[in-house]
Amino acid sequence: VSIPLSLLQMEKHEDDQYCFQDRNSSCRKALLSTSIYITLYIFFSLISAVTVFLNVLVIISISHFMQLNTPTNLLIFSLAVSDLLVGLIVIPVTTVALMESCWGFGEYFCVFYFFITCLCASLSLGNLVLISIDRYVAVCDPLLYHSKITITRIMCCISITWCCCIIYDAAIIQIFVNVQVPSRCLKECFIVEGIMWANILDLVITMLVPCSIIVTLYIKIFVVARSQARKVFSKEAASVSGVKTVQANKSETKATKTLAVVIFNYLICWIPLHLYLLFFLFDNLSSFIISFLPLVNSLINPIIYAFFYPRFKVTAKHQTLQPQHTGYEHYHYSHYHYSHYITAARSGVTPE
């Protein structure tokens, strides 16, 4: 993978400054006005801080409240952890790499940074595949959902996904690091350049295959959801059992729509980068934008949960506005809302 990590790719001029003024092979420094320099750093720092805060909020909400301890939310938890890594490590380091021509963190950290970036991307897509499978079973086979999709099985799937992503990305790093890049200048974090077969193979494994699975499952989900929507107006939905089934299906369909937005957001943020890596179609400004666009994906995900999942909104509000609770108060709050959730579910209405 070859990503231009410098904000400015300028032509060589006599007044250019270099990382090492006495070395002709040294990288050139990017020259920015002080106001633009400070503004961009503040902007990217805010993105990093908000990304960390929102994803920590999602993680705490799922961890501390019983009504959010569901198989689907465990997948969201795993996705939030990978997004948290993006906010903590990838965004800050990418900001420095994009803003500064001179890489000051050393060769080993350059490799580590590349590994974490690839890992977060793989984990995000892996979690989205699991979410698609979860939604497919929930909508297309709701009667067997609770027997097929259990917390134990989901935890096993998440663990396998993390292990596979770590092994795959470590192998990719090994391949890329062993490639010699003659045009590489000193003090630059630049892993590989111009390996078309590696880009194509990585594109197929990390993008085309998972996205094909996701799109196929969601097409089937859409067909089933339309069929269920027609039943709402049928005479069968007038019975008590029919109403309960319709309410449950509506709840699952709403959750599916929310997670479909998450997947659509991922594709919009990542497809341009993969196209650039494969064909190098964009100019310097466009390459800068698409290099940072995938990182914004980790910021948008928890916002989607807040807008589309009222349960997350309630628990997040409780965490931020009332952070100090005794153990008894915390138990009372969770027990009350869990009891309310169970009571509503038994009456045939799943609270949103």
N, C-alpha and C positions, 0 to 999 in steps of 0.2 A: 504494500500500500504506500502510495506516495502522496503526502499532503503538504502543500506549501505552508510552512509554519511562520512565515514572516508576513507582516501586514503589508509592507510595501516591497514590491519587486521592481526596483528602479533600474534604469539604464546606468551604466557606469559614467561618472563625471569626475572631473579633477578634484572637486572639493568633497568627495565621498570620504566618510570615516569608516574605519575598519575595527573589528574586535581586537586585532593585534596590528598596530600601525606599522610595525616593522616586518610584517609577513604578507607577501603578495597573495598567498593562498587563503588568507583570512576572510571570513564573511564580512560583508558590508553592513553597517548599522543602518537601521531605518530611522529617517529623520522626520520627526513630527513636532509641531508647535507645542509649547508647554500646555496651553489650554486644551487642545485636542487630546494630548497625552493623558492629562489628569482626568478629563471627562470620560474617556474610554475606560480607564482603570476603575473609576467610580461606578460606571455603568455595569461592567462585567463583575465587579465585586458584589454589587447588589443582586445580580442574577444568581451568583454563587450562594450568597447568604440566604436569599429567599428559597432557593432550591433545597438547601439543607434544612431550613426551618419547616417547610411544608411537608417534606418527606419524613422528617422526624415526628411530626404531628400525626401522620398516617400510621407510622410504625407504633407509636405509643397508643393510639386509639385502638388498633387491632390487638395489641398485647394486653391492654388493661381492661377491656370491656367485653364481657361474655357474649353479648348479643352480636358482636362482630367476629367471634371465633367460628367462622364457617370455612369450608374448603375453598370457596371462591376468594374470600378475603385473605386466606393464607397465600394464595397466588399473588394477590395485590400486595401483600406484605413483602414477598420475595422481590417483586418488581420495584417496590419502594426502597428496598435495601440497595439494589443496583443503582437506582436513581440517586440515592444518598451518596454512594461512592463517586458518582459523577460530580455532585455538588461539592464534595470535600476535596477531591483530588484532581479530577479531569478538568473541570472548568477553571480553577485557579492556574494550573500549569499551562493549559491551552491558552489562557489569556496572556501569560508571560511570553509563550512561544509565538503567538500571533503579533504581539506588540513589539517584541525585541528580536532583532536579527541574531544576536549573540546568545547562544545557549549556555547558561552558567551553572547548570545542575550536574554536569558530568555525563559521561557516556552510559554508565550503568543505570542512572535514573532516567535517561532517555529511553532505554529499553523497557524499564519498568513502567514508565508513563505510556508507552505504546501498548504494552501488555494490558494495563488497566483499561485503557480506552477500548481496545478490542474486546476485552472481557465484558465490560458493561454493555456494549452493543450486542454481543452474543447472548448475554443473560436476559436482556430486555426482550429480544425476539423469541428466545426459548420460553420465557414466561408467558408471552402473548400466545404462543402455540398451545401451551397448557390451558390458558384461559379460554381459547377457542374450543378446545375439546370439552372443557367443563361446561361451557355454555351450550354446546351441541347436545350433550347428554341431558342437560337441564331442560331444554326446550323440546327436543325431539323424543326423549324417553323419560318424561318426568316421574313416572311411577316407580322406575328403578333407579332414579338418580341417587337417592340416599343410600341405597345398597351398593351401587357401583362406585360412587364418588364419596369416599370417606376421608376424614382428616389424616389418618395414617397413610393411606395410599397417596394422597396429595403431598404429604411431607416426603415420602419416598421419591415421588416424581421430581419434586423440587431439588432434593439432594442429588439425584442422578443428573439433572439438568446442569446444576452448578459444577459437578465433577467433570462432565463431558465438555462444558465450555472452557474450564480451566485447562484441561488436557489439550483440547484443540488449539486454543490460543497460544499455549506454551509451544506447541509444535510449529505453529505459524511463525512465532517469534524466532524460533531456532532456524527456520528456513530463511527468514528475512535477514537476520543478523549475520548469517554466513555469506550473504551476498555482498560482494565488494562494489562500492560505488566510486569510480574514479573521479567524478566531478564534485564529490563532496568537499566542501570547504571547512576549514577549522572552526570550531565553536558553533556547530549547527547540529540540531537534532533532526536527522534525515535518514530514515531507516533503509529505504530501497527506492530504486528509480527504474521505471520502464520495464517491469516484468509482466508482460501481458498475460501469460498463462497462469501466473499466480493470482492475478487480479480476477481473471475469469473463474478459476476454481473457487476462490474465496467467495465470489459473488454468487455462484451456484449453491454452495453449501450454506452460507450465512444469510442469503437473501431470497433467491428464487425458490428453493425447496420449502423453507418455512412459510414464505408468503403464499405459495401455491396451496399448502395445507390450510392456512388460515382462510384464504378466499374461498376455497372449496367448501369448508365447513360452514362459513357464514352464508354462502348461497343456499345451502341446504336449510340452515336456520331460518333464513328469510322466507323460503317456501313454506316451511312448517308454520311460521309465525302468521303468515297471511291466511293459511288454512284455519288456524285457531281464531283469528280475528273474525272470520266469517261465522264461526260457531257462536260468537257472542250474541248475534241477532237471531239465532235459530231457536226453536222451541225447546231443545234439549237443555239450553242454558237457563231456562226458567225454573227448573227444579232446584232444591236446596243443594244437593250434591253437585249439580251443574254449576251453580253460582260459586261454590268453593273452588271447583276446578278452574273456572274462568279467572277467579281472583288470583289463584296461585300462578296460572299461566301468564296473567298480566304482570305479576311481580317479576317472574323470570324473564319475560320479554323486555321489561324496562331495564333490568340489569344487563341483559344482552346488548341493548342499544347503547347503554353507557360504555360498556367495554368495547363495543364496535368503534365508538368515538376515540377511545384510547389507541386502538390498533390503527385507525385512519391517521391519527396524529403521528404515530410512529412512522408510517409509510411516507407521509408528506415530508417529515424531517430528515429521513435517511435516504430515500431514493435519489435525490439530487447528488448527494455525496458519492454514492455508488456509481452513478453515471459519470461523474467527473473522474473518479479513479480509473474507470474503464476506458473512457474516450478522451479525457482532457478537453472538454468542450467549452469551458468557461474562461473568461478573462480573469485578471488579478482580483478585481473587486468582487466578482461573482464567486471566485474560489474562496475568498475570505469569508463571505457570507455563508456559503454552504459548509465550510469547515466548522463554523460555530453553530449552525442551525440544529444539528443533531443534539447538541448539549441543551438547547432550550426545551427539547422534548421531555427531559427530566423535570423541568419546572412546570410544564403544562399538565402532566399526568395528575399530580395531587390536586390541581385546580379543577380538573374534570371531576374528580371524586367529590369535591366540595359542592359543586354545582348540581351534579346529577344524583348524588347519594345523600339524602337528608340525614341518614344515620351517621355518616361521617361528619356532617356539619354540626350535629348536636354534640357528638363526643369531642370534636375539635374545640367547639365553643366552651365546653365544660373544662377542657384541659387548659385553655388559654386564660379564661376569665376567673376560674376558681382552681388554681393550681395547688393550693394548700388544703389538704384534707387529712383528717385522722383516718386510721385504718377502718374504724367503724363507719365513718361517714362515706368512705369510698365503697365499702361493702354494701351499705344501704343504697347508695346511688345505683350501683351496678345491679343489685338484686331487684330493685324497683323496676328499672327499665327492662331487665330480662323477664321479669314476671309479666310486665305489660306486653312484651313481645309475644310470650307464650300464650297469654290469654287471647290476644288478638288473632294469633295464628289458629287457635282452636275454634274461634268463631268464624273462621273462613276468610279473614282479611289479614294479609301480611302487612304490617306497618312499614311505610317507606321512610 
